[in-house]
Amino acid sequence: MEATLTSTPTLKVGDKAPDFTLQDQTGKDITLSSYVGKKNVVLAFHPLAFTSVCDVQMPGYNKEQQTFNGLNAQVFAISVDSWPAHRIWAEQLGGIDYPMLADFWPHGEVAKRYGVLLESGVAARATFIIDMTGTIRYIELHEMGKVPDRNKVIEFLKSMS
């Protein structure tokens, strides 16, 4: 898979997170700014549903939901797939209890705003942690073929509390 970004990532730690509204796997609109003052947010950008690494990565976050809840953090998975594709994929994975967001139309617009849209039209595998003020506190780009270490995310969230 082509790993060239369509634009130079311009976001950095300390920047305000670009707001967005995307549909989750049930078709419900989720707006990032509605979490300001309420929860820290973990954005887990990933290339596509139904792919081998993503099939491991997404259930891993689901297994840690109690930990994320205890750290007052909300996980959002984001890919360019449609919300009906996310619904079917979540069911195939045995159920996913956090929002899987569809950056479907305009195609990859949120990934582009976060600087992680690849030339191939999918999002890079990347993690952003946004604090309760809406400020980006953590950014990590991951190798496409490797499952990100969610323990790094958990440890960083612990350091924020």
GUDREN-455852 format. One record per residue: residue in one letter; x, y, z of N, C-alpha, C, O in turn. Coordinates in steps of 0.001 Angstrom, whole numbers. Layout:
@code A&nx X&ny Y&nz Z&cax X&cay Y&caz Z&cx X&cy Y&cz Z&ox X&oy Y&oz Z $
...
This chain:
@code M&nx 851&ny -1176&nz 0&cax 0&cay 0&caz 0&cx 891&cy 1231&cz 0&ox 1847&oy 1318&oz 770 $
@code E&nx 573&ny 2167&nz -859&cax 1332&cay 3413&caz -976&cx 1317&cy 4146&cz 368&ox 263&oy 4331&oz 976 $
@code A&nx 2478&ny 4549&nz 812&cax 2569&cay 5200&caz 2118&cx 2932&cy 6674&cz 2007&ox 3449&oy 7263&oz 2956 $
@code T&nx 2662&ny 7270&nz 849&cax 2967&cay 8683&caz 674&cx 1759&cy 9512&cz 1078&ox 655&oy 9285&oz 584 $
@code L&nx 1962&ny 10468&nz 1971&cax 880&cay 11342&caz 2400&cx 539&cy 12317&cz 1287&ox 1416&oy 12759&oz 545 $
@code T&nx -752&ny 12652&nz 1175&cax -1182&cay 13591&caz 144&cx -812&cy 15017&cz 499&ox -747&oy 15881&oz -376 $
@code S&nx -572&ny 15266&nz 1754&cax -144&cay 16597&caz 2170&cx 835&cy 16441&cz 3322&ox 867&oy 15401&oz 3979 $
@code T&nx 1613&ny 17450&nz 3560&cax 2554&cay 17408&caz 4667&cx 1774&cy 17561&cz 5969&ox 999&oy 18505&oz 6126 $
@code P&nx 1981&ny 16628&nz 6909&cax 1283&cay 16790&caz 8186&cx 1685&cy 18118&cz 8827&ox 2862&oy 18368&oz 9088 $
@code T&nx 704&ny 18944&nz 9069&cax 985&cay 20255&caz 9638&cx 577&cy 20329&cz 11103&ox 972&oy 21253&oz 11813 $
@code L&nx -206&ny 19366&nz 11555&cax -610&cay 19377&caz 12963&cx 546&cy 18925&cz 13832&ox 1343&oy 18067&oz 13454 $
@code K&nx 610&ny 19528&nz 15003&cax 1639&cay 19124&caz 15953&cx 1050&cy 19148&cz 17361&ox -16&oy 19717&oz 17593 $
@code V&nx 1751&ny 18531&nz 18281&cax 1325&cay 18537&caz 19678&cx 1207&cy 19988&cz 20118&ox 2097&oy 20802&oz 19872 $
@code G&nx 97&ny 20296&nz 20771&cax -173&cay 21657&caz 21226&cx -1180&cy 22384&cz 20350&ox -1732&oy 23404&oz 20763 $
@code D&nx -1432&ny 21872&nz 19135&cax -2430&cay 22480&caz 18249&cx -3837&cy 22100&cz 18686&ox -4051&oy 21058&oz 19306 $
@code K&nx -4791&ny 22962&nz 18353&cax -6201&cay 22627&caz 18534&cx -6552&cy 21545&cz 17523&ox -6168&oy 21629&oz 16357 $
@code A&nx -7275&ny 20541&nz 17967&cax -7688&cay 19461&caz 17070&cx -8772&cy 19968&cz 16126&ox -9746&oy 20569&oz 16580 $
@code P&nx -8625&ny 19739&nz 14820&cax -9689&cay 20135&caz 13898&cx -10991&cy 19405&cz 14248&ox -11003&oy 18189&oz 14443 $
@code D&nx -12071&ny 20162&nz 14323&cax -13368&cay 19578&caz 14652&cx -13924&cy 18840&cz 13437&ox -13556&oy 19126&oz 12298 $
@code F&nx -14799&ny 17906&nz 13694&cax -15462&cay 17174&caz 12626&cx -16736&cy 16546&cz 13152&ox -16918&oy 16389&oz 14359 $
@code T&nx -17610&ny 16192&nz 12234&cax -18781&cay 15377&caz 12522&cx -18784&cy 14249&cz 11504&ox -18814&oy 14492&oz 10298 $
@code L&nx -18751&ny 13013&nz 11992&cax -18775&cay 11824&caz 11142&cx -19813&cy 10850&cz 11683&ox -20193&oy 10922&oz 12852 $
@code Q&nx -20269&ny 9943&nz 10832&cax -21240&cay 8933&caz 11260&cx -20517&cy 7708&cz 11804&ox -19503&oy 7269&oz 11261 $
@code D&nx -21074&ny 7161&nz 12904&cax -20532&cay 5919&caz 13454&cx -21178&cy 4717&cz 12767&ox -21952&oy 4876&oz 11823 $
@code Q&nx -20860&ny 3528&nz 13242&cax -21329&cay 2307&caz 12594&cx -22838&cy 2092&cz 12709&ox -23374&oy 1159&oz 12112 $
@code T&nx -23523&ny 2941&nz 13466&cax -24989&cay 2853&caz 13544&cx -25658&cy 3951&cz 12727&ox -26885&oy 4025&oz 12667 $
@code G&nx -24850&ny 4807&nz 12096&cax -25383&cay 5916&caz 11324&cx -25578&cy 7193&cz 12135&ox -26069&oy 8197&oz 11620 $
@code K&nx -25187&ny 7145&nz 13412&cax -25333&cay 8309&caz 14302&cx -24185&cy 9292&cz 14073&ox -23031&oy 8891&oz 13923 $
@code D&nx -24522&ny 10594&nz 14049&cax -23503&cay 11631&caz 13925&cx -22733&cy 11778&cz 15231&ox -23323&oy 11858&oz 16309 $
@code I&nx -21414&ny 11811&nz 15120&cax -20523&cay 12025&caz 16258&cx -19705&cy 13277&cz 15956&ox -19060&oy 13363&oz 14911 $
@code T&nx -19731&ny 14245&nz 16869&cax -18992&cay 15492&caz 16694&cx -17885&cy 15562&cz 17743&ox -18141&oy 15472&oz 18943 $
@code L&nx -16652&ny 15724&nz 17269&cax -15506&cay 15750&caz 18177&cx -15666&cy 16809&cz 19255&ox -15420&oy 16525&oz 20427 $
@code S&nx -16069&ny 18023&nz 18893&cax -16124&cay 19126&caz 19863&cx -17136&cy 18880&cz 20980&ox -17087&oy 19557&oz 22007 $
@code S&nx -18043&ny 17938&nz 20805&cax -19006&cay 17645&caz 21873&cx -18333&cy 16941&cz 23064&ox -18948&oy 16776&oz 24118 $
@code Y&nx -17078&ny 16530&nz 22891&cax -16345&cay 15865&caz 23974&cx -15468&cy 16844&cz 24749&ox -14925&oy 16488&oz 25795 $
@code V&nx -15322&ny 18080&nz 24248&cax -14518&cay 19089&caz 24951&cx -15131&cy 19314&cz 26336&ox -16340&oy 19495&oz 26478 $
@code G&nx -14269&ny 19297&nz 27345&cax -14709&cay 19486&caz 28722&cx -15285&cy 18233&cz 29359&ox -15639&oy 18243&oz 30538 $
@code K&nx -15385&ny 17142&nz 28585&cax -15991&cay 15909&caz 29099&cx -15027&cy 14731&cz 29120&ox -14928&oy 14022&oz 30121 $
@code K&nx -14309&ny 14520&nz 28002&cax -13440&cay 13348&caz 27902&cx -12209&cy 13663&cz 27068&ox -12218&oy 14549&oz 26213 $
@code N&nx -11145&ny 12909&nz 27344&cax -10015&cay 12861&caz 26430&cx -10441&cy 11974&cz 25263&ox -11286&oy 11095&oz 25432 $
@code V&nx -9876&ny 12192&nz 24101&cax -10264&cay 11430&caz 22914&cx -9031&cy 10806&cz 22273&ox -7994&oy 11454&oz 22130 $
@code V&nx -9159&ny 9544&nz 21892&cax -8128&cay 8834&caz 21138&cx -8668&cy 8632&cz 19733&ox -9673&oy 7947&oz 19544 $
@code L&nx -8006&ny 9226&nz 18746&cax -8375&cay 9014&caz 17347&cx -7428&cy 7967&cz 16779&ox -6215&oy 8175&oz 16730 $
@code A&nx -7986&ny 6849&nz 16353&cax -7197&cay 5766&caz 15766&cx -7522&cy 5698&cz 14275&ox -8432&oy 4984&oz 13854 $
@code F&nx -6753&ny 6461&nz 13482&cax -6917&cay 6403&caz 12035&cx -6363&cy 5065&cz 11543&ox -5325&oy 4600&oz 12014 $
@code H&nx -7060&ny 4467&nz 10605&cax -6595&cay 3195&caz 10035&cx -7012&cy 3132&cz 8570&ox -7947&oy 3824&oz 8165 $
@code P&nx -6323&ny 2302&nz 7762&cax -6566&cay 2302&caz 6321&cx -7967&cy 1838&cz 5898&ox -8706&oy 2608&oz 5285 $
@code L&nx -8332&ny 621&nz 6209&cax -9595&cay 69&caz 5711&cx -10143&cy -1012&cz 6635&ox -9398&oy -1729&oz 7302 $
@code A&nx -11454&ny -1103&nz 6651&cax -12124&cay -2211&caz 7337&cx -11795&cy -3518&cz 6607&ox -11405&oy -3522&oz 5440 $
@code F&nx -11961&ny -4604&nz 7321&cax -11808&cay -5949&caz 6761&cx -10377&cy -6258&cz 6322&ox -10174&oy -7117&oz 5463 $
@code T&nx -9380&ny -5576&nz 6893&cax -7995&cay -5875&caz 6550&cx -7305&cy -6495&cz 7759&ox -7706&oy -6264&oz 8900 $
@code S&nx -6265&ny -7284&nz 7501&cax -5687&cay -8138&caz 8541&cx -5198&cy -7383&cz 9780&ox -5516&oy -7788&oz 10898 $
@code V&nx -4443&ny -6311&nz 9616&cax -3928&cay -5590&caz 10782&cx -5068&cy -4898&cz 11519&ox -5118&oy -4914&oz 12749 $
@code C&nx -5983&ny -4289&nz 10766&cax -7128&cay -3611&caz 11383&cx -8032&cy -4604&cz 12118&ox -8650&oy -4259&oz 13125 $
@code D&nx -8106&ny -5830&nz 11612&cax -8911&cay -6873&caz 12256&cx -8360&cy -7251&cz 13630&ox -9081&oy -7826&oz 14445 $
@code V&nx -7100&ny -6937&nz 13893&cax -6487&cay -7157&caz 15208&cx -6536&cy -5868&cz 16031&ox -6838&oy -5896&oz 17225 $
@code Q&nx -6240&ny -4744&nz 15387&cax -6161&cay -3460&caz 16082&cx -7490&cy -3063&cz 16721&ox -7511&oy -2695&oz 17895 $
@code M&nx -8587&ny -3126&nz 15989&cax -9867&cay -2623&caz 16497&cx -10417&cy -3449&cz 17667&ox -10860&oy -2858&oz 18651 $
@code P&nx -10409&ny -4785&nz 17604&cax -10850&cay -5544&caz 18786&cx -9950&cy -5319&cz 20004&ox -10405&oy -5444&oz 21141 $
@code G&nx -8675&ny -4988&nz 19771&cax -7770&cay -4701&caz 20881&cx -8222&cy -3494&cz 21677&ox -8176&oy -3509&oz 22907 $
@code Y&nx -8659&ny -2447&nz 20990&cax -9197&cay -1281&caz 21692&cx -10477&cy -1657&cz 22438&ox -10739&oy -1170&oz 23538 $
@code N&nx -11256&ny -2523&nz 21823&cax -12510&cay -2930&caz 22457&cx -12244&cy -3668&cz 23773&ox -12962&oy -3477&oz 24754 $
@code K&nx -11216&ny -4505&nz 23785&cax -10858&cay -5252&caz 25002&cx -10441&cy -4323&cz 26130&ox -10555&oy -4673&oz 27304 $
@code E&nx -9961&ny -3145&nz 25777&cax -9469&cay -2180&caz 26769&cx -10502&cy -1115&cz 27120&ox -10147&oy -118&oz 27749 $
@code Q&nx -11759&ny -1287&nz 26741&cax -12771&cay -258&caz 26982&cx -12880&cy 124&cz 28451&ox -13022&oy 1304&oz 28772 $
@code Q&nx -12818&ny -840&nz 29330&cax -12901&cay -530&caz 30763&cx -11724&cy 349&cz 31192&ox -11891&oy 1279&oz 31981 $
@code T&nx -10536&ny 47&nz 30666&cax -9354&cay 858&caz 30975&cx -9530&cy 2274&cz 30447&ox -9282&oy 3244&oz 31163 $
@code F&nx -9962&ny 2394&nz 29181&cax -10172&cay 3719&caz 28601&cx -11233&cy 4490&cz 29382&ox -11067&oy 5682&oz 29641 $
@code N&nx -12302&ny 3831&nz 29753&cax -13348&cay 4493&caz 30543&cx -12787&cy 4989&cz 31868&ox -13104&oy 6096&oz 32303 $
@code G&nx -11950&ny 4173&nz 32515&cax -11343&cay 4555&caz 33785&cx -10396&cy 5740&cz 33652&ox -10128&oy 6447&oz 34624 $
@code L&nx -9893&ny 5951&nz 32438&cax -8991&cay 7079&caz 32180&cx -9739&cy 8255&cz 31552&ox -9128&oy 9192&oz 31038 $
@code N&nx -11064&ny 8189&nz 31603&cax -11931&cay 9227&caz 31055&cx -11585&cy 9521&cz 29595&ox -11470&oy 10677&oz 29187 $
@code A&nx -11420&ny 8446&nz 28819&cax -11034&cay 8582&caz 27415&cx -12026&cy 7852&cz 26513&ox -12523&oy 6775&oz 26842 $
@code Q&nx -12294&ny 8464&nz 25381&cax -13167&cay 7896&caz 24363&cx -12331&cy 7572&cz 23130&ox -11625&oy 8433&oz 22606 $
@code V&nx -12416&ny 6321&nz 22671&cax -11717&cay 5907&caz 21458&cx -12658&cy 6074&cz 20265&ox -13843&oy 5748&oz 20338 $
@code F&nx -12104&ny 6587&nz 19172&cax -12789&cay 6629&caz 17887&cx -11858&cy 6017&cz 16849&ox -10718&oy 6458&oz 16699 $
@code A&nx -12335&ny 5009&nz 16137&cax -11612&cay 4494&caz 14974&cx -12108&cy 5284&cz 13775&ox -13305&oy 5554&oz 13672 $
@code I&nx -11214&ny 5661&nz 12867&cax -11606&cay 6448&caz 11696&cx -10955&cy 5862&cz 10447&ox -9739&oy 5678&oz 10387 $
@code S&nx -11792&ny 5573&nz 9454&cax -11280&cay 5165&caz 8137&cx -12196&cy 5732&cz 7064&ox -13247&oy 6297&oz 7369 $
@code V&nx -11797&ny 5580&nz 5808&cax -12567&cay 6125&caz 4696&cx -13745&cy 5227&cz 4296&ox -14451&oy 5527&oz 3334 $
@code D&nx -13956&ny 4141&nz 5019&cax -15085&cay 3257&caz 4736&cx -16409&cy 3943&cz 5077&ox -16432&oy 4912&oz 5836 $
@code S&nx -17502&ny 3441&nz 4519&cax -18838&cay 3966&caz 4829&cx -19312&cy 3407&cz 6169&ox -18805&oy 2392&oz 6646 $
@code W&nx -20303&ny 4092&nz 6776&cax -20795&cay 3602&caz 8068&cx -21471&cy 2231&cz 7931&ox -21336&oy 1418&oz 8845 $
@code P&nx -22202&ny 1923&nz 6825&cax -22750&cay 557&caz 6737&cx -21648&cy -513&cz 6664&ox -21819&oy -1613&oz 7190 $
@code A&nx -20526&ny -195&nz 6019&cax -19405&cay -1144&caz 6002&cx -18856&cy -1332&cz 7410&ox -18533&oy -2452&oz 7806 $
@code H&nx -18749&ny -242&nz 8168&cax -18290&cay -342&caz 9560&cx -19253&cy -1186&cz 10391&ox -18817&oy -1971&oz 11233 $
@code R&nx -20558&ny -1034&nz 10163&cax -21544&cay -1814&caz 10920&cx -21334&cy -3309&cz 10684&ox -21292&oy -4094&oz 11631 $
@code I&nx -21203&ny -3690&nz 9427&cax -21014&cay -5102&caz 9099&cx -19683&cy -5608&cz 9648&ox -19607&oy -6716&oz 10179 $
@code W&nx -18640&ny -4799&nz 9519&cax -17322&cay -5186&caz 10020&cx -17346&cy -5343&cz 11536&ox -16800&oy -6312&oz 12064 $
@code A&nx -17974&ny -4403&nz 12245&cax -18070&cay -4496&caz 13713&cx -18781&cy -5778&cz 14118&ox -18371&oy -6445&oz 15067 $
@code E&nx -19844&ny -6125&nz 13404&cax -20556&cay -7380&caz 13692&cx -19648&cy -8574&cz 13445&ox -19605&oy -9505&oz 14249 $
@code Q&nx -18919&ny -8546&nz 12329&cax -18008&cay -9648&caz 11990&cx -16911&cy -9811&cz 13047&ox -16455&oy -10925&oz 13306 $
@code L&nx -16494&ny -8702&nz 13650&cax -15456&cay -8747&caz 14686&cx -16007&cy -9170&cz 16047&ox -15258&oy -9236&oz 17021 $
@code G&nx -17299&ny -9455&nz 16122&cax -17905&cay -9882&caz 17381&cx -18492&cy -8742&cz 18183&ox -18852&oy -8917&oz 19348 $
@code G&nx -18591&ny -7575&nz 17568&cax -19146&cay -6399&caz 18238&cx -18047&cy -5459&cz 18694&ox -17082&oy -5874&oz 19336 $
@code I&nx -18202&ny -4204&nz 18361&cax -17259&cay -3160&caz 18785&cx -18080&cy -2141&cz 19570&ox -19097&oy -1649&oz 19082 $
@code D&nx -17637&ny -1829&nz 20780&cax -18407&cay -991&caz 21704&cx -18043&cy 490&cz 21665&ox -18555&oy 1264&oz 22474 $
@code Y&nx -17197&ny 892&nz 20770&cax -16838&cay 2298&caz 20633&cx -17149&cy 2720&cz 19197&ox -17286&oy 1860&oz 18328 $
@code P&nx -17261&ny 4006&nz 18930&cax -17611&cay 4465&caz 17588&cx -16506&cy 4211&cz 16554&ox -15338&oy 4543&oz 16757 $
@code M&nx -16926&ny 3616&nz 15454&cax -16070&cay 3453&caz 14273&cx -16603&cy 4468&cz 13273&ox -17717&oy 4322&oz 12768 $
@code L&nx -15811&ny 5495&nz 12986&cax -16300&cay 6638&caz 12233&cx -15955&cy 6555&cz 10745&ox -14861&oy 6148&oz 10356 $
@code A&nx -16931&ny 6957&nz 9933&cax -16824&cay 6879&caz 8478&cx -16406&cy 8225&cz 7896&ox -17194&oy 9170&oz 7858 $
@code D&nx -15169&ny 8296&nz 7448&cax -14629&cay 9484&caz 6781&cx -14839&cy 9293&cz 5273&ox -13916&oy 9427&oz 4470 $
@code F&nx -16086&ny 8976&nz 4925&cax -16432&cay 8509&caz 3589&cx -16666&cy 9639&cz 2597&ox -16179&oy 9592&oz 1468 $
@code W&nx -17418&ny 10659&nz 3022&cax -17711&cay 11748&caz 2091&cx -17773&cy 13074&cz 2823&ox -18436&oy 13139&oz 3858 $
@code P&nx -17140&ny 14121&nz 2368&cax -16196&cay 14063&caz 1254&cx -15047&cy 13110&cz 1587&ox -14527&oy 13098&oz 2703 $
@code H&nx -14674&ny 12325&nz 602&cax -13738&cay 11221&caz 797&cx -12466&cy 11648&cz 1541&ox -11692&oy 12478&oz 1062 $
@code G&nx -12275&ny 11056&nz 2725&cax -11048&cay 11260&caz 3488&cx -10797&cy 12675&cz 3970&ox -9658&oy 13029&oz 4274 $
@code E&nx -11835&ny 13487&nz 4047&cax -11663&cay 14897&caz 4408&cx -11062&cy 15070&cz 5802&ox -10203&oy 15929&oz 6000 $
@code V&nx -11505&ny 14262&nz 6773&cax -10963&cay 14393&caz 8134&cx -9515&cy 13916&cz 8167&ox -8664&oy 14563&oz 8778 $
@code A&nx -9230&ny 12792&nz 7517&cax -7840&cay 12318&caz 7450&cx -6958&cy 13367&cz 6795&ox -5820&oy 13574&oz 7217 $
@code K&nx -7468&ny 14024&nz 5779&cax -6708&cay 15081&caz 5104&cx -6447&cy 16244&cz 6063&ox -5334&oy 16768&oz 6111 $
@code R&nx -7466&ny 16650&nz 6824&cax -7304&cay 17762&caz 7764&cx -6314&cy 17425&cz 8878&ox -5663&oy 18313&oz 9428 $
@code Y&nx -6206&ny 16132&nz 9209&cax -5243&cay 15704&caz 10224&cx -3883&cy 15365&cz 9612&ox -2947&oy 14999&oz 10322 $
@code G&nx -3785&ny 15492&nz 8276&cax -2514&cay 15266&caz 7596&cx -2126&cy 13817&cz 7433&ox -943&oy 13510&oz 7286 $
@code V&nx -3112&ny 12900&nz 7455&cax -2783&cay 11470&caz 7383&cx -3467&cy 10754&cz 6215&ox -3543&oy 9525&oz 6216 $
@code L&nx -3965&ny 11495&nz 5219&cax -4542&cay 10855&caz 4043&cx -3420&cy 10484&cz 3086&ox -2597&oy 11326&oz 2727 $
@code L&nx -3392&ny 9233&nz 2679&cax -2356&cay 8755&caz 1762&cx -2765&cy 8999&cz 315&ox -3950&oy 9145&oz 17 $
@code E&nx -1786&ny 9043&nz -580&cax -2066&cay 9210&caz -2007&cx -2965&cy 8104&cz -2538&ox -3697&oy 8308&oz -3505 $
@code S&nx -2913&ny 6937&nz -1912&cax -3746&cay 5809&caz -2344&cx -5216&cy 5989&cz -1955&ox -6060&oy 5175&oz -2331 $
@code G&nx -5529&ny 7061&nz -1196&cax -6916&cay 7349&caz -862&cx -7390&cy 6808&cz 463&ox -8567&oy 6947&oz 795 $
@code V&nx -6504&ny 6191&nz 1239&cax -6868&cay 5688&caz 2570&cx -6074&cy 6462&cz 3620&ox -5096&oy 7140&oz 3305 $
@code A&nx -6510&ny 6348&nz 4863&cax -5786&cay 6999&caz 5958&cx -4552&cy 6182&cz 6322&ox -4549&oy 4955&oz 6231 $
@code A&nx -3517&ny 6884&nz 6732&cax -2357&cay 6219&caz 7323&cx -2795&cy 5645&cz 8673&ox -3815&oy 6049&oz 9231 $
@code R&nx -2027&ny 4718&nz 9174&cax -2286&cay 4209&caz 10522&cx -1645&cy 5212&cz 11476&ox -421&oy 5322&oz 11547 $
@code A&nx -2483&ny 5942&nz 12208&cax -1981&cay 7022&caz 13056&cx -2860&cy 7163&cz 14286&ox -4057&oy 6881&oz 14246 $
@code T&nx -2255&ny 7598&nz 15372&cax -2978&cay 7813&caz 16625&cx -2773&cy 9253&cz 17084&ox -1658&oy 9774&oz 17103 $
@code F&nx -3883&ny 9871&nz 17450&cax -3866&cay 11212&caz 18041&cx -4577&cy 11115&cz 19379&ox -5615&oy 10461&oz 19486 $
@code I&nx -4025&ny 11762&nz 20404&cax -4725&cay 11889&caz 21678&cx -5026&cy 13365&cz 21867&ox -4142&oy 14218&oz 21785 $
@code I&nx -6296&ny 13643&nz 22122&cax -6778&cay 15010&caz 22288&cx -7279&cy 15141&cz 23720&ox -8070&oy 14320&oz 24183 $
@code D&nx -6822&ny 16164&nz 24414&cax -7227&cay 16327&caz 25811&cx -8605&cy 16992&cz 25909&ox -9224&oy 17316&oz 24896 $
@code M&nx -9064&ny 17184&nz 27121&cax -10414&cay 17705&caz 27341&cx -10579&cy 19162&cz 26927&ox -11701&oy 19667&oz 26889 $
@code T&nx -9480&ny 19846&nz 26616&cax -9601&cay 21213&caz 26118&cx -9674&cy 21243&cz 24593&ox -9850&oy 22306&oz 23998 $
@code G&nx -9538&ny 20071&nz 23960&cax -9542&cay 20006&caz 22504&cx -8164&cy 20200&cz 21898&ox -8036&oy 20480&oz 20706 $
@code T&nx -7131&ny 20051&nz 22721&cax -5747&cay 20237&caz 22283&cx -5097&cy 18883&cz 22019&ox -5254&oy 17943&oz 22797 $
@code I&nx -4369&ny 18800&nz 20914&cax -3640&cay 17570&caz 20591&cx -2466&cy 17434&cz 21548&ox -1633&oy 18332&oz 21666 $
@code R&nx -2417&ny 16295&nz 22228&cax -1348&cay 16052&caz 23207&cx -359&cy 14974&cz 22746&ox 740&oy 14871&oz 23291 $
@code Y&nx -746&ny 14168&nz 21740&cax 71&cay 13017&caz 21326&cx -245&cy 12724&cz 19871&ox -1408&oy 12712&oz 19467 $
@code I&nx 804&ny 12486&nz 19083&cax 649&cay 12085&caz 17683&cx 1659&cy 10984&cz 17408&ox 2838&oy 11120&oz 17732 $
@code E&nx 1196&ny 9892&nz 16809&cax 2120&cay 8846&caz 16398&cx 1663&cy 8261&cz 15066&ox 518&oy 7833&oz 14925 $
@code L&nx 2569&ny 8249&nz 14093&cax 2331&cay 7547&caz 12834&cx 2913&cy 6146&cz 12992&ox 4020&oy 5976&oz 13503 $
@code H&nx 2156&ny 5148&nz 12550&cax 2557&cay 3753&caz 12727&cx 2883&cy 3112&cz 11389&ox 2423&oy 3565&oz 10340 $
@code E&nx 3676&ny 2063&nz 11435&cax 3924&cay 1274&caz 10226&cx 2605&cy 648&cz 9801&ox 1843&oy 152&oz 10630 $
@code M&nx 2346&ny 678&nz 8499&cax 1066&cay 176&caz 7988&cx 834&cy -1287&cz 8332&ox -294&oy -1674&oz 8637 $
@code G&nx 1873&ny -2105&nz 8288&cax 1713&cay -3537&caz 8468&cx 1827&cy -4021&cz 9897&ox 1882&oy -5227&oz 10137 $
@code K&nx 1864&ny -3090&nz 10868&cax 2010&cay -3494&caz 12264&cx 882&cy -2931&cz 13117&ox 441&oy -1799&oz 12917 $
@code V&nx 425&ny -3727&nz 14062&cax -606&cay -3289&caz 15003&cx 27&cy -2307&cz 15981&ox 1025&oy -2637&oz 16621 $
@code P&nx -536&ny -1106&nz 16108&cax 4&cay -150&caz 17081&cx -82&cy -692&cz 18511&ox -1000&oy -1438&oz 18851 $
@code D&nx 874&ny -311&nz 19325&cax 908&cay -725&caz 20727&cx -64&cy 139&cz 21531&ox 240&oy 1287&oz 21857 $
@code R&nx -1222&ny -413&nz 21846&cax -2220&cay 377&caz 22587&cx -1777&cy 654&cz 24015&ox -2309&oy 1561&oz 24655 $
@code N&nx -814&ny -107&nz 24530&cax -303&cay 164&caz 25878&cx 413&cy 1514&cz 25935&ox 403&oy 2170&oz 26977 $
@code K&nx 1037&ny 1939&nz 24826&cax 1663&cay 3267&caz 24777&cx 595&cy 4342&cz 24938&ox 805&oy 5344&oz 25623 $
@code V&nx -544&ny 4125&nz 24302&cax -1653&cay 5083&caz 24404&cx -2175&cy 5113&cz 25844&ox -2404&oy 6184&oz 26406 $
@code I&nx -2358&ny 3954&nz 26420&cax -2863&cay 3856&caz 27793&cx -1892&cy 4531&cz 28764&ox -2310&oy 5283&oz 29644 $
@code E&nx -609&ny 4261&nz 28601&cax 387&cay 4882&caz 29485&cx 396&cy 6403&cz 29337&ox 527&oy 7125&oz 30325 $
@code F&nx 256&ny 6888&nz 28098&cax 226&cay 8337&caz 27908&cx -1016&cy 8930&cz 28568&ox -938&oy 9972&oz 29219 $
@code L&nx -2153&ny 8272&nz 28403&cax -3395&cay 8762&caz 29050&cx -3224&cy 8789&cz 30570&ox -3682&oy 9723&oz 31229 $
@code K&nx -2573&ny 7778&nz 31124&cax -2332&cay 7754&caz 32583&cx -1472&cy 8948&cz 32994&ox -1688&oy 9536&oz 34053 $
@code S&nx -502&ny 9304&nz 32160&cax 386&cay 10426&caz 32504&cx -355&cy 11769&cz 32441&ox 98&oy 12756&oz 33019 $
@code M&nx -1473&ny 11802&nz 31751&cax -2252&cay 13033&caz 31652&cx -3149&cy 13256&cz 32862&ox -3590&oy 14376&oz 33122 $
@code S&nx -3419&ny 12163&nz 33610&cax -4364&cay 12310&caz 34734&cx -3701&cy 12712&cz 36022&ox -4375&oy 12870&oz 37040 $
